[in-house]
């Protein structure tokens, strides 16, 4: 016959608590890993300093840099 002693109940509670804490720990690690992955994909301000203004070409409808635009090898391109 099954005997429920105080020792068995305490051990069972300790096992359940250890498993629950383990799942919480793994969940926190996974969340931190995802946050680090998202943060590494975001552009840094130093990466954005070379961005310049763009203007639309009247002939070919392509966008070119406002200063320093180069010819796009089309015969009627004004740049």
Rosetta blueprint (number, residue, H / E / L):
1 X L
2 X L
3 X L
4 X L
5 X L
6 X H
7 X H
8 X H
9 X H
10 X H
11 X H
12 X H
13 X H
14 X H
15 X H
16 X H
17 X H
18 X H
19 X H
20 X H
21 X H
22 X H
23 X H
24 X H
25 X H
26 X H
27 X H
28 X H
29 X H
30 X H
31 X H
32 X H
33 X H
34 X H
35 X H
36 X H
37 X H
38 X H
39 X H
40 X H
41 X H
42 X L
43 X L
44 X L
45 X H
46 X H
47 X H
48 X H
49 X L
50 X L
51 X L
52 X L
53 X L
54 X E
55 X E
56 X E
57 X L
58 X L
59 X L
60 X L
61 X L
62 X L
63 X E
64 X E
65 X E
66 X L
67 X L
68 X L
69 X L
70 X L
71 X L
72 X L
73 X L
74 X L
75 X L
76 X L
77 X L
78 X L
79 X L
